[in-house]
Structures are given as C-alpha cells and as structure tokens.
Amino acid sequence: MFGIRIELKRQAPGGGGVDDQIQRFTAEQKRSRFKFVATEWPVSLVGTHIYGDITDSWGLELTKADVEKREFGVAISVKKAAGASSPLAQV
C-alpha cells in the first residue's frame, strides 16, 4: 500500500482564497476522500502546504502500477472566502 503526499506552493494575491476540495484520482476514475484546510491561502508564496503523507492512502487502495500511470493526478478546487471579492488563486 502506498501513501500520497501532495506539496503545493499556493497563493491568492488579492486575498480571500480558501481550499474547496483537494482530491486524488487514478486512471480508473477512482476518487479519494477530499482534503482541505479552512484557513485562507497566503497573499504571497510562503513555503509549501502539504496534504497527506507517505502513510495516508486518502481512502484508496493504491498499487505501484496505479501511481506510475500517466493519468494519476490531483484535482484542486479553490473557493472564495466569505466576504472576499474575487480572488485569483495561483498554484
């Protein structure tokens, strides 16, 4: 079994961006549990934010073959925080 650690450099230059859903997927369209952090994204790049770790399967049973497929990826969705104008999100 494999764990997945996703590292994102992320920012919302105008402020007001927050995680909506961070999700892993495979070629067979197996989708993982969602991950998110409720705090707003930084206005400037401040380090790297980490989702999961090497022991976190995100609710999927993954094999080495799954991880090596070209279609193995992550979906990132950002939403506007309450009271924010229209944030620009950058990853």
C-alpha positions as CSV (number, residue, x, y, z in Angstrom):
1,M,0.0,0.0,0.0
2,F,1.2,3.5,-0.9
3,G,0.6,6.8,0.9
4,I,0.3,10.1,-1.0
5,R,1.9,13.4,0.0
6,I,1.0,16.4,-2.2
7,E,3.0,19.5,-1.8
8,L,1.6,22.8,-3.2
9,K,3.1,26.2,-3.4
10,R,-0.1,28.3,-3.4
11,Q,-1.3,31.8,-3.0
12,A,-4.2,34.2,-3.5
13,P,-2.6,37.5,-4.4
14,G,-5.7,39.5,-3.8
15,G,-6.6,37.6,-0.6
16,G,-9.8,35.6,0.0
17,G,-9.0,32.2,-1.5
18,V,-9.6,29.0,0.5
19,D,-9.4,25.3,-0.2
20,D,-12.6,23.9,-1.6
21,Q,-11.5,20.3,-2.4
22,I,-8.2,18.7,-2.9
23,Q,-8.7,15.1,-4.3
24,R,-6.6,12.3,-5.7
25,F,-7.7,10.3,-8.7
26,T,-6.5,7.3,-10.8
27,A,-6.8,6.3,-14.4
28,E,-9.8,4.1,-13.5
29,Q,-11.5,7.2,-12.1
30,K,-11.2,6.0,-8.5
31,R,-11.5,9.2,-6.5
32,S,-10.1,9.7,-3.0
33,R,-11.5,11.4,0.1
34,F,-11.4,15.2,0.0
35,K,-8.7,17.1,1.8
36,F,-8.9,20.8,2.7
37,V,-7.6,23.4,5.1
38,A,-10.1,26.0,6.3
39,T,-7.7,28.9,6.6
40,E,-7.2,31.4,3.7
41,W,-4.4,31.0,1.3
42,P,-1.5,33.3,1.8
43,V,-1.3,36.6,-0.3
44,S,2.3,35.8,-1.3
45,L,4.1,32.5,-1.6
46,V,5.1,31.4,1.9
47,G,6.6,28.0,1.8
48,T,4.8,24.8,0.7
49,H,1.5,23.5,2.1
50,I,1.3,19.7,2.5
51,Y,-1.7,17.5,2.1
52,G,-1.5,13.9,3.3
53,D,1.7,12.0,4.0
54,I,3.5,8.8,3.0
55,T,1.2,6.7,5.1
56,D,-2.1,8.4,4.1
57,S,-3.9,6.4,1.3
58,W,-6.6,9.1,1.0
59,G,-9.1,6.2,1.3
60,L,-7.8,4.5,-1.9
61,E,-6.0,1.1,-2.2
62,L,-3.1,2.1,-4.5
63,T,-0.5,-0.1,-6.1
64,K,2.8,0.9,-7.6
65,A,1.2,0.5,-11.0
66,D,-1.6,3.0,-10.1
67,V,1.0,5.6,-9.0
68,E,3.1,5.2,-12.1
69,K,0.3,5.7,-14.6
70,R,0.2,8.9,-16.6
71,E,-3.4,9.6,-15.5
72,F,-2.5,9.5,-11.8
73,G,-3.2,13.0,-10.6
74,V,-4.7,15.5,-8.2
75,A,-7.7,17.8,-8.6
76,I,-7.6,21.2,-6.9
77,S,-10.6,23.4,-6.3
78,V,-10.4,26.8,-4.6
79,K,-13.3,28.9,-3.5
80,K,-13.9,32.5,-2.4
81,A,-13.8,33.0,1.4
82,A,-16.9,34.7,3.0
83,G,-16.8,38.4,2.4
84,A,-13.9,38.3,-0.2
85,S,-14.1,39.9,-3.6
86,S,-13.0,37.7,-6.5
87,P,-9.7,36.1,-5.5
88,L,-7.1,35.0,-8.0
89,A,-5.6,31.6,-7.0
90,Q,-2.2,30.5,-8.1
91,V,-0.6,27.1,-7.6
